[in-house]
Amino acid sequence: MTGDADSVRPNDERTDAREQAVILLYEAEQRSTSAIELMAERGVASEDLARTLLEGVENAREAIDASIMSNARGWALDRMPALDRAILRLAIFELMSRPEVPLAVVIDEAVELAKRFSTDDSGRFVNGVLAAVAKQTRPSGQ
């Protein structure tokens, strides 16, 4: 993206923590290590929330991946872009375990991360998977 697009991006600590968590999840998968260990090595600006997100994803990884596989119709987990997996894992953790975060915020932030960091089709893909997961995890739409 251009510098202009980045300058319009809201400077929100929670948004930054999600972005940092996605980057660490992606890198950890590429290096076959723990995202928590990577965070400890380099530190992050929004450490408390980033740690909560990373620990939550790591602790619920099996259930999160099962949710991705059952809702990403036609896609095997290992065949989707690695950044999409990281974004979905983070967002599904929030859908499952952080009911205080509004549904719209979880989905909007995940879609924006996908558009910003992944493929041209990733925003739509992430939105579709998360909409399906949300019907199961937050049937009231909250």
C-alpha positions as CSV (number, residue, x, y, z in Angstrom):
1,M,0.0,0.0,0.0
2,T,1.0,3.6,-0.5
3,G,2.1,5.9,2.3
4,D,-1.2,7.8,1.9
5,A,-3.2,4.7,2.7
6,D,-1.1,4.0,5.8
7,S,-1.5,7.6,7.0
8,V,-5.3,7.1,7.0
9,R,-5.1,3.9,9.0
10,P,-6.3,4.6,12.6
11,N,-3.6,4.5,15.2
12,D,-5.3,2.3,17.7
13,E,-3.4,0.2,20.3
14,R,-5.7,-2.8,19.9
15,T,-5.4,-2.7,16.1
16,D,-1.6,-2.5,16.5
17,A,-1.6,-5.5,18.9
18,R,-3.7,-7.5,16.4
19,E,-1.3,-6.6,13.6
20,Q,1.7,-7.5,15.7
21,A,0.1,-10.8,16.8
22,V,-0.6,-11.8,13.1
23,I,2.9,-11.0,12.1
24,L,4.3,-13.1,15.0
25,L,1.9,-16.0,14.3
26,Y,2.9,-16.0,10.6
27,E,6.6,-15.8,11.4
28,A,6.4,-18.5,14.1
29,E,4.7,-20.9,11.7
30,Q,7.4,-20.2,9.1
31,R,10.2,-20.8,11.6
32,S,8.4,-23.7,13.4
33,T,8.6,-22.0,16.7
34,S,6.3,-20.4,19.3
35,A,4.9,-16.9,18.7
36,I,5.2,-16.3,22.4
37,E,8.9,-17.0,22.2
38,L,9.3,-14.7,19.2
39,M,7.5,-11.9,21.1
40,A,9.8,-12.4,24.1
41,E,12.9,-12.1,21.8
42,R,11.9,-8.9,20.2
43,G,9.1,-7.4,22.3
44,V,6.1,-5.5,20.9
45,A,4.5,-2.2,21.5
46,S,1.1,-3.5,22.8
47,E,2.5,-6.3,24.8
48,D,-0.4,-7.1,27.1
49,L,-3.0,-7.5,24.5
50,A,-0.6,-9.1,22.0
51,R,0.4,-11.7,24.7
52,T,-3.3,-12.4,25.5
53,L,-4.0,-13.0,21.8
54,L,-1.0,-15.1,21.1
55,E,-1.5,-17.3,24.2
56,G,-5.1,-17.7,23.4
57,V,-4.4,-18.8,19.8
58,E,-1.7,-21.2,21.0
59,N,-3.9,-22.7,23.8
60,A,-6.9,-23.1,21.5
61,R,-5.1,-23.9,18.3
62,E,-6.7,-27.4,17.8
63,A,-10.2,-26.0,18.1
64,I,-9.4,-23.0,16.0
65,D,-8.0,-25.0,13.2
66,A,-10.9,-27.4,13.3
67,S,-13.2,-24.4,13.0
68,I,-11.2,-23.1,10.0
69,M,-11.3,-26.5,8.3
70,S,-15.1,-26.9,8.8
71,N,-15.9,-23.4,7.6
72,A,-13.4,-22.8,4.7
73,R,-15.3,-25.0,2.3
74,G,-13.1,-26.3,-0.5
75,W,-9.8,-25.2,1.2
76,A,-7.4,-27.5,3.1
77,L,-5.7,-25.7,5.9
78,D,-2.2,-26.2,4.5
79,R,-3.2,-25.0,1.1
80,M,-4.5,-21.5,2.1
81,P,-2.0,-18.6,2.3
82,A,-0.1,-18.6,5.5
83,L,-1.1,-15.1,6.3
84,D,-4.7,-15.9,5.9
85,R,-4.3,-18.8,8.4
86,A,-2.6,-16.5,10.9
87,I,-5.4,-13.9,10.5
88,L,-8.1,-16.5,10.8
89,R,-6.6,-18.0,13.8
90,L,-6.4,-14.7,15.6
91,A,-9.9,-13.6,14.7
92,I,-11.5,-17.0,15.5
93,F,-9.8,-16.9,18.9
94,E,-11.4,-13.5,19.5
95,L,-14.8,-14.8,18.3
96,M,-14.6,-17.8,20.6
97,S,-13.0,-16.3,23.7
98,R,-13.4,-12.6,23.8
99,P,-17.1,-11.8,23.7
100,E,-16.4,-8.3,24.9
101,V,-15.0,-7.5,21.5
102,P,-17.9,-6.7,19.1
103,L,-18.4,-9.1,16.2
104,A,-18.1,-6.3,13.7
105,V,-14.7,-5.2,15.1
106,V,-13.3,-8.7,15.0
107,I,-14.4,-9.2,11.4
108,D,-13.5,-5.7,10.2
109,E,-10.0,-5.8,11.6
110,A,-9.3,-9.3,10.2
111,V,-10.5,-8.3,6.8
112,E,-8.4,-5.2,6.8
113,L,-5.3,-7.2,7.9
114,A,-6.0,-9.6,5.0
115,K,-6.4,-6.8,2.5
116,R,-3.3,-5.1,3.7
117,F,-0.9,-8.1,4.0
118,S,-2.2,-11.0,2.0
119,T,-3.5,-11.7,-1.5
120,D,-6.1,-9.7,-3.6
121,D,-8.8,-12.3,-2.7
122,S,-7.9,-12.7,1.0
123,G,-10.3,-10.0,2.3
124,R,-13.3,-11.8,0.8
125,F,-12.1,-15.2,1.8
126,V,-11.4,-14.1,5.5
127,N,-14.8,-12.4,5.6
128,G,-16.6,-15.4,4.4
129,V,-14.9,-17.9,6.8
130,L,-15.4,-15.5,9.7
131,A,-19.1,-14.9,8.9
132,A,-19.6,-18.7,9.0
133,V,-17.7,-19.1,12.2
134,A,-19.6,-16.2,13.8
135,K,-22.9,-17.9,13.1
136,Q,-21.7,-20.8,15.3
137,T,-19.8,-18.9,18.0
138,R,-22.0,-15.8,18.3
139,P,-25.4,-16.8,17.0
140,S,-26.9,-13.6,18.5
141,G,-24.6,-11.5,16.3
142,Q,-22.9,-9.8,19.2
